[in-house]
Amino acid sequence: MDVTQAINKRRAYRSLEPVEITEDLIKDLAGSTQLAPSCFNNQPWRFVFVYDTKVLKDMHTVLSPGNEWAHSASMILAVFSRKEDDCIIKDREYHQFDCGMAVGFLLLRATELGLVAHPIAGFSPKKTKEVLGIPEEYRVITLIIVGKHSEKISTALSEKQVEGEKNRPERLPLEKFVHFNRFES
């Protein structure tokens, strides 16, 4: 699979079935982030790969209502960083942008491996830090729910989520976000 195929195939599915999580798989996914670009190569991203069933169950308590589908995850990744670990140029803090690029690389590699890697915003960063022992000075940016896509629609999904499983959500047309030479409203 080339990168264009991975981009086109990647989906944020919520209907998951179990997949075996191995140390080699984790090293493979983590290794894809090592090559992501970052300001002055600071690589500010930090990950906790959660796959132990007891810790996964503890992670269910950090999820917001509507994310019960994530209880089927074989792994949950916590992505976090500190602004001090990356460039701060005037009022621009790069750590979150750089983490986003690393996550993008990880998502494409997961897709290439036949996995669903679904980043979510519906969680408590404070509870996540407590469950995983992440120090207070870090910002938890996202959780990534990992599993294998199931053709069987999860009963934990809302009607809108079921629709998203069946059809790729509509994307904005290029004309909405691409400008040539100057911004024009």
C-alpha positions in Angstrom: 0.0 0.0 0.0 1.4 3.4 -0.9 0.8 6.6 1.0 -2.0 7.7 -1.2 -3.8 4.4 -0.7 -3.4 4.7 3.1 -4.8 8.2 3.0 -7.8 7.1 1.0 -8.4 4.0 3.1 -8.0 5.6 6.5 -11.3 5.9 8.4 -12.3 6.6 11.9 -14.4 3.5 12.3 -16.1 2.8 15.7 -17.2 -0.8 15.2 -14.2 -2.8 16.3 -13.2 -6.3 16.8 -10.2 -7.5 18.8 -6.7 -7.6 17.4 -3.6 -9.1 19.0 -1.4 -6.4 20.4 2.3 -7.3 20.5 5.4 -5.4 21.6 6.6 -5.6 17.9 3.3 -4.0 16.8 3.8 -1.2 19.3 7.4 -0.7 18.3 6.3 -0.6 14.6 3.6 2.1 15.3 5.9 4.1 17.6 8.7 3.8 15.0 6.6 5.5 12.4 6.4 8.6 14.7 10.2 8.8 15.0 10.4 10.0 11.4 7.7 12.7 11.7 9.0 16.3 11.3 9.2 18.5 14.3 10.6 22.0 15.0 14.4 21.6 15.3 13.8 17.8 15.5 12.7 18.2 19.1 10.2 15.3 18.8 8.0 16.5 21.7 5.5 13.7 21.5 5.1 11.2 24.2 2.8 8.1 24.1 1.5 5.6 26.6 0.3 2.4 24.7 -2.3 0.8 26.9 -3.2 -2.8 26.1 -3.3 -4.6 29.4 -7.0 -5.5 30.0 -7.0 -4.1 33.6 -5.6 -0.8 32.5 -7.9 -0.7 29.5 -10.8 -1.1 31.8 -9.5 1.8 33.9 -9.2 3.9 30.8 -12.9 3.3 30.1 -13.6 5.6 33.1 -11.9 8.6 31.3 -14.1 8.4 28.2 -17.0 10.8 27.7 -20.6 9.6 27.2 -21.0 8.6 23.5 -17.6 6.9 23.4 -18.7 3.6 24.9 -17.9 2.0 21.5 -14.2 2.5 22.5 -14.6 -0.2 25.2 -14.0 -2.7 22.3 -10.6 -1.3 21.7 -7.6 -3.7 21.8 -5.4 -0.7 22.7 -5.7 2.9 23.6 -2.8 5.3 23.1 -2.5 8.5 25.1 -0.7 11.3 23.2 0.8 14.0 25.4 3.5 16.6 25.4 4.8 19.8 27.1 5.3 23.1 25.4 8.8 23.3 27.0 9.9 20.2 25.0 9.5 22.0 21.6 10.0 25.4 20.0 8.3 28.4 21.4 8.8 31.3 19.0 7.1 34.4 20.3 3.5 33.4 20.9 3.7 30.2 18.8 3.9 26.9 20.7 4.8 24.1 18.3 4.4 21.1 20.5 0.8 20.3 19.6 1.3 20.8 15.9 4.3 18.6 16.0 2.4 15.9 18.0 -0.3 16.1 15.3 2.2 15.4 12.6 3.5 12.4 14.5 0.0 11.1 15.1 -0.7 11.5 11.3 2.3 9.2 10.6 1.0 6.7 13.1 -2.5 6.7 11.7 -1.3 6.0 8.2 1.0 3.2 9.4 -1.9 1.7 11.4 -4.0 1.8 8.3 -1.3 0.2 6.2 -1.3 -2.6 8.8 -5.0 -3.1 8.5 -5.9 -1.5 11.8 -8.3 1.3 12.8 -6.6 4.1 14.7 -9.3 6.5 15.7 -8.2 9.7 17.6 -10.9 11.1 19.9 -11.5 14.3 21.9 -14.2 12.9 24.2 -12.2 12.1 27.3 -11.0 13.7 30.5 -7.4 14.7 30.3 -7.3 15.0 34.2 -8.6 11.4 34.7 -6.3 10.1 31.9 -3.2 11.6 33.8 -4.4 10.0 37.0 -5.0 6.5 35.4 -1.7 6.5 33.5 0.5 8.4 35.9 1.3 11.2 33.5 2.9 14.1 35.3 0.8 17.3 35.7 3.0 19.5 33.5 2.1 17.5 30.4 -0.9 18.2 28.2 -2.9 15.2 27.1 -3.7 16.0 23.5 -5.7 13.0 22.3 -6.5 9.4 22.8 -6.2 7.0 19.9 -8.5 4.0 19.9 -7.0 1.0 18.2 -8.6 -2.2 17.0 -9.6 -4.0 13.8 -12.6 -2.8 11.8 -15.7 -5.0 12.3 -18.3 -5.4 9.6 -20.8 -5.9 12.4 -22.1 -2.5 13.6 -21.5 -2.0 17.3 -24.7 -1.7 19.4 -23.0 1.1 21.4 -23.2 3.5 18.4 -25.7 6.4 18.1 -27.8 6.7 14.9 -25.3 9.3 13.6 -22.3 7.1 14.4 -24.0 4.2 12.6 -24.4 6.4 9.5 -20.6 7.2 9.7 -19.8 3.5 9.7 -21.7 2.9 6.6 -20.7 6.0 4.6 -17.6 8.1 4.7 -18.6 11.5 6.3 -18.7 14.2 3.7 -15.6 16.2 3.2 -15.4 19.9 2.5 -14.9 20.8 -1.2 -11.4 22.2 -1.9 -12.9 25.6 -2.7 -13.9 25.9 1.0 -10.3 25.7 2.3 -7.8 26.2 -0.5 -6.8 29.7 -1.6 -4.4 30.7 -4.3 -1.8 33.4 -3.6 -4.0 35.3 -1.2 -6.9 34.6 1.2 -10.2 35.5 -0.3 -13.5 35.1 1.5 
